[in-house]
Each structure stands twice: as C-alpha cells, then as structure tokens.
Amino acid sequence: MLDFRLNIFSFDPVVLIGFVAFFSLLVALPISFWSVAGGNNSSKARFLVAVANLFLTSQLILRWWQSGHFPISNLYESLCFLTWGCTLTQLFVERAWKSPIVAAVATPISLLAIGFASFVLPENLQSSGPLVPALRSSWLVMHVSVIMCSYAALLVGSILSLGVFLFDGNKQFNIRNSSFGSGLYRQSSEIYLENRNENLNSIKPVEFTNAEHLDSLSYRSITAGFLLLTVGLISGAVWANEAWGSWWSWDPKETWALICWLVYAAYLHTRITRGWEGKKPAMLAIAGFFVIVVCYIGVNLLGVGLHSYGWFFDA
C-alpha cells in the first residue's frame, strides 16, 4: 500500500493533471447520458467539460515550462493537445445549441483520447525529451498546432454527423440550404394538403429536429476544421522544404493527410454544390473520422515515415 502511494506521488505532475482531466470527462459522460434520457439541462456536464479543458490548459502550460518548447513533440503531448482542442470545440458547439445531446455525442472522443494517453501509452512516450533537430523550428507551433486543432474540429464534426443517425434519423430533412443558415423556416407540405387554394409559397416557423441541429453544427465544425487543415498542409509543405529540401515527399503521414483533406473536400462539395443534407454527407463525415484515426494514430504507432512518433516497431 505504501509503495502504491509513493508511486502516485512520484508521477510527473503533468501526467497527474491528465488523470484529473480524464476523471472530469469520465464523470461528465454519464451525466450527459442521464440528461439526454431525462430531457434535462446539460449545465453540469458542460461545467465538467470546461473544468477538464482548464486542467488540460494548465497541463500544456506546465509541460511547456518544464521542457522549454511547445508541448507537442511526442504522442502523449499531442494527444493531450488534441483532447484540449476537442473539449474547446465541444464548448463552442454547446454555446450554439445548449443540448445534452452534444455532450453525450462529443465527450467520448475527448475521453478516449486522454484515456489512451494516460493509461495505454508506455512511460517512455509520456515523458518529455529534447526536440530532434528537424523540430527545432518556429514552424513547430504554426504547423502542428493548426493541424491538431483541425483534427479536433473535424473529429467533433464527424461524431456529430454520427448523431444524425442516432437522433430523429428517421425524420425527413425538409430545411433547404440549412448549411447556409436559412433560419427556422421551411415550406410545409401540410399547406398543400389542407389549403390547396391558398398561397402555395406560404411558410411558417418551426423548430429544428435534433438531427437537423446536429447536421447544421456538424457542417459548421467540419468547415472550420477543413480550413485549418488546409492551412496546416500548406505550412507543413513550407516547413518540409526548409527541413528536408522537398515540398512533398509522399511520406505516409503526408499521404493520409491528403486523403483526409480529399474526403472532407468531397463532404463540403456535396453540401455546397449538390445540396446534400442529413445522412448522405454524414456518411462521408464518418468515413473522414476513420481516415483521421489512421492518419494520426495508425501511422504514428506503426513507426513508419518521417512524421512518426513510433511505438510498436520503434519502442
């Protein structure tokens, strides 16, 4: 028992703060589920997510102070930064729609990320080390932070798209061009059935369904994430030219990042030019979710390419 206590107090304070953030999100998750089931307000879950975000902010600042460089140089730090970005994105989304559904759908992403970082990664990947020569550049903050923020926005947007299938997914999407914010108005089919002789262009205000809310918020989040991803890819190409003398080398990470960009470009294309809404673009967003997982976690853990942190083959 004494050894267990000594091991706890011997932990890196950065890792301990990560544990606190994990448990805050762990408590927030069942509260959000309970709120959805009971139709209650999600203020408690939202408060716990905000607390987790504050702990993650202090964790990143502390690691920055300890290491002397921006805390995104290994897989543990990048996962913590990703969790920070996901919780911040979730809080912004909940400001637009104060529903417990958002917390119930989005919190698992943050919980899995910080849980994987805190409990699955080996200690040698949790500890801070000196930067490799290629990372000793001012482009580190510009490129990596923007890419991680884009991943956070895209992951939250994609998981909100999954919610389209889970909440009111059997109802028809009747709001035309809701992606552009046409407002709480739709043309009602009841007008045609009940009042055939009246003005057929009449409209009446209605409330969005849960699925329509999620669809709209998903579109906004993915749009922001896509713009950030574009900036991140451009800055990465400039940095690669400085570090390795090549703008693009078809490194596995670069290739998967390009695939990710193409998937979400297709998502935006279908919404903007084809007018798709609801389940069709949601399937593209969910596909993008898995592409990000492969690009970010899969390539890193397999230890392949110039961008890999390594684990299975480079432990």
C-alpha positions as a Markdown table, in Angstrom:
| # | Residue | x | y | z |
|---|---|---|---|---|
| 1 | Met | 0.0 | 0.0 | 0.0 |
| 2 | Leu | 2.9 | 2.4 | 0.9 |
| 3 | Asp | 4.6 | 1.6 | -2.4 |
| 4 | Phe | 1.4 | 2.4 | -4.3 |
| 5 | Arg | 1.1 | 5.8 | -2.6 |
| 6 | Leu | 4.8 | 6.5 | -3.3 |
| 7 | Asn | 4.3 | 5.6 | -6.9 |
| 8 | Ile | 1.3 | 8.0 | -7.2 |
| 9 | Phe | 3.3 | 10.9 | -5.7 |
| 10 | Ser | 6.3 | 10.1 | -7.8 |
| 11 | Phe | 4.3 | 10.6 | -11.0 |
| 12 | Asp | 5.1 | 13.5 | -13.3 |
| 13 | Pro | 2.7 | 16.4 | -12.3 |
| 14 | Val | 1.8 | 16.7 | -16.0 |
| 15 | Val | 0.6 | 13.1 | -16.0 |
| 16 | Leu | -1.4 | 13.7 | -12.8 |
| 17 | Ile | -3.2 | 16.7 | -14.2 |
| 18 | Gly | -4.0 | 14.5 | -17.2 |
| 19 | Phe | -5.6 | 12.0 | -14.8 |
| 20 | Val | -7.7 | 14.7 | -13.3 |
| 21 | Ala | -8.9 | 15.8 | -16.7 |
| 22 | Phe | -9.7 | 12.2 | -17.6 |
| 23 | Phe | -11.8 | 11.7 | -14.5 |
| 24 | Ser | -13.7 | 15.0 | -15.1 |
| 25 | Leu | -14.7 | 13.8 | -18.5 |
| 26 | Leu | -15.5 | 10.3 | -17.1 |
| 27 | Val | -18.0 | 11.9 | -14.7 |
| 28 | Ala | -19.4 | 14.2 | -17.4 |
| 29 | Leu | -20.2 | 11.4 | -19.8 |
| 30 | Pro | -22.9 | 9.5 | -17.7 |
| 31 | Ile | -24.3 | 12.9 | -16.6 |
| 32 | Ser | -24.8 | 13.8 | -20.2 |
| 33 | Phe | -26.4 | 10.5 | -21.0 |
| 34 | Trp | -28.7 | 10.9 | -18.0 |
| 35 | Ser | -29.6 | 14.4 | -19.2 |
| 36 | Val | -30.5 | 13.2 | -22.6 |
| 37 | Ala | -32.7 | 10.4 | -21.2 |
| 38 | Gly | -34.5 | 12.8 | -18.9 |
| 39 | Gly | -34.6 | 15.8 | -21.2 |
| 40 | Asn | -32.8 | 17.9 | -18.6 |
| 41 | Asn | -30.3 | 20.7 | -19.0 |
| 42 | Ser | -26.7 | 19.8 | -19.6 |
| 43 | Ser | -25.1 | 22.5 | -17.5 |
| 44 | Lys | -23.4 | 20.0 | -15.1 |
| 45 | Ala | -21.8 | 18.1 | -17.9 |
| 46 | Arg | -20.8 | 21.3 | -19.7 |
| 47 | Phe | -19.2 | 22.5 | -16.4 |
| 48 | Leu | -17.2 | 19.3 | -16.1 |
| 49 | Val | -16.0 | 19.6 | -19.7 |
| 50 | Ala | -14.9 | 23.2 | -19.1 |
| 51 | Val | -13.1 | 22.0 | -15.9 |
| 52 | Ala | -11.3 | 19.3 | -17.9 |
| 53 | Asn | -10.4 | 21.9 | -20.6 |
| 54 | Leu | -8.9 | 24.2 | -17.9 |
| 55 | Phe | -6.8 | 21.3 | -16.4 |
| 56 | Leu | -5.6 | 20.4 | -19.9 |
| 57 | Thr | -4.7 | 24.1 | -20.5 |
| 58 | Ser | -2.7 | 24.1 | -17.2 |
| 59 | Gln | -1.1 | 20.8 | -18.1 |
| 60 | Leu | 0.1 | 22.0 | -21.5 |
| 61 | Ile | 1.5 | 25.2 | -20.0 |
| 62 | Leu | 3.3 | 23.2 | -17.3 |
| 63 | Arg | 4.8 | 20.9 | -19.8 |
| 64 | Trp | 5.9 | 23.9 | -21.9 |
| 65 | Trp | 7.6 | 25.4 | -18.9 |
| 66 | Gln | 9.3 | 22.1 | -18.0 |
| 67 | Ser | 10.5 | 21.2 | -21.4 |
| 68 | Gly | 11.3 | 24.7 | -22.8 |
| 69 | His | 9.5 | 24.0 | -26.1 |
| 70 | Phe | 5.9 | 23.9 | -27.3 |
| 71 | Pro | 4.3 | 20.8 | -25.8 |
| 72 | Ile | 3.5 | 18.8 | -28.9 |
| 73 | Ser | 6.7 | 16.9 | -29.6 |
| 74 | Asn | 5.6 | 13.4 | -28.8 |
| 75 | Leu | 2.5 | 11.3 | -28.9 |
| 76 | Tyr | 1.4 | 11.9 | -25.3 |
| 77 | Glu | 1.7 | 15.7 | -25.7 |
| 78 | Ser | -0.2 | 15.7 | -29.0 |
| 79 | Leu | -3.0 | 13.5 | -27.6 |
| 80 | Cys | -3.4 | 15.9 | -24.7 |
| 81 | Phe | -3.4 | 18.8 | -27.1 |
| 82 | Leu | -6.0 | 17.0 | -29.2 |
| 83 | Thr | -8.2 | 16.5 | -26.2 |
| 84 | Trp | -7.8 | 20.2 | -25.3 |
| 85 | Gly | -8.9 | 21.1 | -28.8 |
| 86 | Cys | -11.8 | 18.6 | -28.8 |
| 87 | Thr | -13.2 | 19.9 | -25.4 |
| 88 | Leu | -12.8 | 23.5 | -26.6 |
| 89 | Thr | -14.6 | 22.7 | -29.8 |
| 90 | Gln | -17.4 | 21.0 | -27.9 |
| 91 | Leu | -17.8 | 24.0 | -25.6 |
| 92 | Phe | -18.2 | 26.3 | -28.7 |
| 93 | Val | -20.7 | 23.9 | -30.2 |
| 94 | Glu | -22.7 | 23.8 | -27.0 |
| 95 | Arg | -22.8 | 27.6 | -27.0 |
| 96 | Ala | -24.7 | 27.4 | -30.3 |
| 97 | Trp | -27.0 | 24.7 | -29.1 |
| 98 | Lys | -27.4 | 24.1 | -25.4 |
| 99 | Ser | -28.5 | 20.5 | -25.6 |
| 100 | Pro | -27.2 | 17.5 | -23.6 |
| 101 | Ile | -27.1 | 15.6 | -26.9 |
| 102 | Val | -23.9 | 17.5 | -27.9 |
| 103 | Ala | -22.1 | 16.4 | -24.7 |
| 104 | Ala | -23.4 | 12.8 | -25.0 |
| 105 | Val | -22.1 | 12.5 | -28.5 |
| 106 | Ala | -18.8 | 14.6 | -28.3 |
| 107 | Thr | -17.5 | 13.8 | -24.9 |
| 108 | Pro | -16.5 | 10.2 | -25.7 |
| 109 | Ile | -13.9 | 11.5 | -28.2 |
| 110 | Ser | -12.1 | 13.5 | -25.6 |
| 111 | Leu | -12.4 | 10.8 | -23.0 |
| 112 | Leu | -10.9 | 8.2 | -25.3 |
| 113 | Ala | -8.0 | 10.5 | -26.4 |
| 114 | Ile | -6.9 | 11.5 | -22.8 |
| 115 | Gly | -7.6 | 7.9 | -21.6 |
| 116 | Phe | -5.4 | 6.4 | -24.3 |
| 117 | Ala | -2.6 | 9.0 | -23.5 |
| 118 | Ser | -2.8 | 8.5 | -19.7 |
| 119 | Phe | -3.3 | 4.7 | -19.4 |
| 120 | Val | -2.2 | 3.0 | -22.6 |
| 121 | Leu | 0.9 | 4.8 | -23.7 |
| 122 | Pro | 4.1 | 3.5 | -22.1 |
| 123 | Glu | 6.0 | 5.8 | -19.7 |
| 124 | Asn | 8.8 | 6.5 | -22.2 |
| 125 | Leu | 6.3 | 8.1 | -24.6 |
| 126 | Gln | 4.7 | 10.1 | -21.7 |
| 127 | Ser | 8.0 | 11.7 | -20.6 |
| 128 | Ser | 9.3 | 14.9 | -22.2 |
| 129 | Gly | 12.6 | 14.8 | -24.1 |
| 130 | Pro | 14.7 | 17.2 | -26.2 |
| 131 | Leu | 13.5 | 18.1 | -29.7 |
| 132 | Val | 15.0 | 16.4 | -32.6 |
| 133 | Pro | 16.8 | 18.8 | -35.0 |
| 134 | Ala | 14.0 | 18.9 | -37.6 |
| 135 | Leu | 11.5 | 20.1 | -34.9 |
| 136 | Arg | 13.7 | 22.9 | -33.7 |
| 137 | Ser | 11.9 | 25.5 | -35.8 |
| 138 | Ser | 9.4 | 28.2 | -35.4 |
| 139 | Trp | 7.2 | 26.2 | -37.8 |
| 140 | Leu | 6.5 | 23.7 | -35.0 |
| 141 | Val | 3.9 | 25.9 | -33.3 |
| 142 | Met | 2.4 | 27.1 | -36.6 |
| 143 | His | 2.1 | 23.7 | -38.4 |
| 144 | Val | 1.5 | 21.2 | -35.7 |
| 145 | Ser | -0.9 | 23.2 | -33.5 |
| 146 | Val | -3.0 | 24.1 | -36.5 |
| 147 | Ile | -3.1 | 20.5 | -37.7 |
| 148 | Met | -4.1 | 19.3 | -34.3 |
| 149 | Cys | -6.8 | 22.0 | -34.0 |
| 150 | Ser | -8.1 | 20.9 | -37.4 |
| 151 | Tyr | -8.2 | 17.3 | -36.3 |
| 152 | Ala | -10.2 | 18.3 | -33.2 |
| 153 | Ala | -12.8 | 20.3 | -35.1 |
| 154 | Leu | -13.1 | 17.5 | -37.8 |
| 155 | Leu | -13.4 | 14.7 | -35.2 |
| 156 | Val | -16.1 | 16.6 | -33.3 |
| 157 | Gly | -17.9 | 17.5 | -36.5 |
| 158 | Ser | -17.8 | 13.9 | -37.7 |
| 159 | Ile | -19.0 | 12.4 | -34.5 |
| 160 | Leu | -21.9 | 15.0 | -34.5 |
| 161 | Ser | -22.7 | 13.6 | -38.0 |
| 162 | Leu | -22.9 | 10.1 | -36.4 |
| 163 | Gly | -25.6 | 11.6 | -34.1 |
| 164 | Val | -27.7 | 12.3 | -37.2 |
| 165 | Phe | -28.3 | 8.6 | -37.4 |
| 166 | Leu | -28.9 | 8.2 | -33.7 |
| 167 | Phe | -31.4 | 11.1 | -33.0 |
| 168 | Asp | -34.5 | 11.6 | -35.1 |
| 169 | Gly | -32.7 | 10.0 | -38.0 |
| 170 | Asn | -35.9 | 8.5 | -39.4 |
| 171 | Lys | -37.4 | 12.0 | -40.0 |
| 172 | Gln | -37.1 | 13.8 | -43.3 |
| 173 | Phe | -34.7 | 16.7 | -43.7 |
| 174 | Asn | -37.0 | 19.4 | -45.0 |
| 175 | Ile | -34.9 | 22.5 | -44.3 |
| 176 | Arg | -33.5 | 23.6 | -47.7 |
| 177 | Asn | -30.0 | 25.1 | -47.6 |
| 178 | Ser | -29.8 | 24.8 | -43.8 |
| 179 | Ser | -26.0 | 24.7 | -44.3 |
| 180 | Phe | -26.0 | 28.3 | -45.1 |
| 181 | Gly | -28.2 | 29.3 | -42.2 |
| 182 | Ser | -31.6 | 29.8 | -43.9 |
| 183 | Gly | -33.3 | 30.1 | -40.5 |
| 184 | Leu | -36.0 | 28.3 | -38.7 |
| 185 | Tyr | -38.4 | 28.3 | -41.6 |
| 186 | Arg | -39.4 | 25.6 | -44.0 |
| 187 | Gln | -42.1 | 25.1 | -46.6 |
| 188 | Ser | -44.7 | 22.9 | -45.1 |
| 189 | Ser | -46.2 | 20.1 | -47.1 |
| 190 | Glu | -49.3 | 20.4 | -44.9 |
| 191 | Ile | -50.2 | 23.6 | -46.8 |
| 192 | Tyr | -50.6 | 21.6 | -50.0 |
| 193 | Leu | -52.8 | 19.0 | -48.4 |
| 194 | Glu | -55.1 | 21.2 | -46.3 |
| 195 | Asn | -55.2 | 24.5 | -48.1 |
| 196 | Arg | -54.9 | 23.8 | -51.8 |
| 197 | Asn | -56.5 | 27.0 | -52.9 |
| 198 | Glu | -54.3 | 29.3 | -50.7 |
| 199 | Asn | -50.9 | 30.7 | -51.5 |
| 200 | Leu | -48.5 | 27.8 | -52.1 |
| 201 | Asn | -45.5 | 29.9 | -51.2 |
| 202 | Ser | -46.5 | 30.3 | -47.6 |
| 203 | Ile | -44.0 | 29.4 | -44.9 |
| 204 | Lys | -44.3 | 29.0 | -41.2 |
| 205 | Pro | -41.7 | 28.9 | -38.4 |
| 206 | Val | -40.8 | 25.6 | -37.0 |
| 207 | Glu | -38.2 | 24.1 | -34.6 |
| 208 | Phe | -35.3 | 22.1 | -35.9 |
| 209 | Thr | -35.3 | 18.4 | -35.0 |
| 210 | Asn | -32.4 | 17.1 | -33.1 |
| 211 | Ala | -30.9 | 15.5 | -36.2 |
| 212 | Glu | -31.2 | 18.8 | -38.1 |
| 213 | His | -29.4 | 20.7 | -35.3 |
| 214 | Leu | -26.6 | 18.1 | -35.3 |
| 215 | Asp | -26.4 | 18.2 | -39.1 |
| 216 | Ser | -26.0 | 22.0 | -39.1 |
| 217 | Leu | -23.5 | 22.0 | -36.2 |
| 218 | Ser | -21.5 | 19.2 | -37.9 |
| 219 | Tyr | -21.3 | 21.2 | -41.1 |
| 220 | Arg | -20.0 | 24.3 | -39.2 |
| 221 | Ser | -17.4 | 22.4 | -37.3 |
| 222 | Ile | -16.2 | 20.5 | -40.3 |
| 223 | Thr | -15.9 | 23.7 | -42.3 |
| 224 | Ala | -13.7 | 25.3 | -39.7 |
| 225 | Gly | -11.7 | 22.1 | -39.4 |
| 226 | Phe | -11.2 | 21.9 | -43.2 |
| 227 | Leu | -10.0 | 25.5 | -43.4 |
| 228 | Leu | -7.5 | 24.8 | -40.6 |
| 229 | Leu | -6.4 | 21.5 | -42.2 |
| 230 | Thr | -5.7 | 23.4 | -45.5 |
| 231 | Val | -3.6 | 26.0 | -43.7 |
| 232 | Gly | -1.8 | 23.2 | -41.8 |
| 233 | Leu | -1.0 | 21.3 | -45.0 |
| 234 | Ile | 0.4 | 24.5 | -46.7 |
| 235 | Ser | 2.5 | 25.4 | -43.7 |
| 236 | Gly | 3.7 | 21.8 | -43.5 |
| 237 | Ala | 4.9 | 21.9 | -47.1 |
| 238 | Val | 6.8 | 25.1 | -46.5 |
| 239 | Trp | 8.4 | 23.6 | -43.4 |
| 240 | Ala | 9.3 | 20.4 | -45.2 |
| 241 | Asn | 11.0 | 22.4 | -47.9 |
| 242 | Glu | 13.1 | 24.1 | -45.2 |
| 243 | Ala | 13.9 | 20.9 | -43.3 |
| 244 | Trp | 14.2 | 18.3 | -46.0 |
| 245 | Gly | 14.5 | 20.3 | -49.2 |
| 246 | Ser | 11.3 | 18.9 | -50.6 |
| 247 | Trp | 7.8 | 20.4 | -50.6 |
| 248 | Trp | 6.1 | 17.0 | -50.7 |
| 249 | Ser | 7.7 | 13.6 | -50.3 |
| 250 | Trp | 4.7 | 11.3 | -50.2 |
| 251 | Asp | 5.6 | 10.3 | -46.7 |
| 252 | Pro | 2.8 | 8.1 | -45.2 |
| 253 | Lys | 1.6 | 10.9 | -42.9 |
| 254 | Glu | 1.5 | 13.3 | -45.8 |
| 255 | Thr | -0.4 | 10.9 | -48.0 |
| 256 | Trp | -3.0 | 10.1 | -45.4 |
| 257 | Ala | -3.4 | 13.8 | -44.6 |
| 258 | Leu | -4.0 | 14.4 | -48.2 |
| 259 | Ile | -6.6 | 11.6 | -48.3 |
| 260 | Cys | -8.2 | 13.2 | -45.2 |
| 261 | Trp | -8.4 | 16.6 | -47.0 |
| 262 | Leu | -9.9 | 15.0 | -50.1 |
| 263 | Val | -12.6 | 13.2 | -48.0 |
| 264 | Tyr | -13.7 | 16.4 | -46.3 |
| 265 | Ala | -13.4 | 18.4 | -49.5 |
| 266 | Ala | -15.9 | 15.9 | -51.0 |
| 267 | Tyr | -18.2 | 16.4 | -48.0 |
| 268 | Leu | -18.2 | 20.2 | -48.4 |
| 269 | His | -18.6 | 19.8 | -52.2 |
| 270 | Thr | -21.7 | 17.6 | -51.8 |
| 271 | Arg | -23.3 | 20.1 | -49.4 |
| 272 | Ile | -22.4 | 23.3 | -51.2 |
| 273 | Thr | -22.9 | 22.3 | -54.8 |
| 274 | Arg | -25.2 | 19.3 | -54.6 |
| 275 | Gly | -27.3 | 20.5 | -51.7 |
| 276 | Trp | -27.0 | 17.2 | -49.7 |
| 277 | Glu | -28.1 | 17.2 | -46.1 |
| 278 | Gly | -28.6 | 14.7 | -43.4 |
| 279 | Lys | -27.5 | 11.1 | -43.8 |
| 280 | Lys | -25.7 | 11.3 | -47.2 |
| 281 | Pro | -23.0 | 13.8 | -46.2 |
| 282 | Ala | -23.0 | 12.3 | -42.7 |
| 283 | Met | -21.6 | 9.0 | -44.1 |
| 284 | Leu | -18.8 | 11.0 | -45.8 |
| 285 | Ala | -18.0 | 12.7 | -42.5 |
| 286 | Ile | -17.9 | 9.3 | -40.6 |
| 287 | Ala | -15.6 | 8.0 | -43.3 |
| 288 | Gly | -13.4 | 11.0 | -42.6 |
| 289 | Phe | -13.3 | 10.2 | -38.9 |
| 290 | Phe | -11.7 | 6.8 | -39.6 |
| 291 | Val | -9.2 | 8.4 | -42.1 |
| 292 | Ile | -8.1 | 10.8 | -39.3 |
| 293 | Val | -7.7 | 7.9 | -36.9 |
| 294 | Val | -5.4 | 6.1 | -39.4 |
| 295 | Cys | -3.5 | 9.3 | -40.3 |
| 296 | Tyr | -3.0 | 10.4 | -36.7 |
| 297 | Ile | -2.8 | 7.2 | -34.6 |
| 298 | Gly | -2.2 | 4.4 | -37.1 |
| 299 | Val | 0.8 | 5.9 | -38.9 |
| 300 | Asn | 2.3 | 7.2 | -35.6 |
| 301 | Leu | 2.1 | 3.9 | -33.7 |
| 302 | Leu | 3.4 | 1.8 | -36.6 |
| 303 | Gly | 6.6 | 3.9 | -36.5 |
| 304 | Val | 6.8 | 4.5 | -40.3 |
| 305 | Gly | 7.7 | 7.6 | -42.1 |
| 306 | Leu | 9.3 | 10.9 | -41.2 |
| 307 | His | 6.3 | 12.1 | -39.1 |
| 308 | Ser | 6.0 | 9.1 | -36.8 |
| 309 | Tyr | 6.4 | 9.1 | -33.0 |
| 310 | Gly | 6.7 | 5.3 | -33.1 |
| 311 | Trp | 5.7 | 2.6 | -30.7 |
| 312 | Phe | 5.1 | -0.9 | -31.9 |
| 313 | Phe | 8.2 | -1.0 | -34.1 |
| 314 | Asp | 10.2 | 1.8 | -32.5 |
| 315 | Ala | 9.6 | 1.4 | -28.8 |
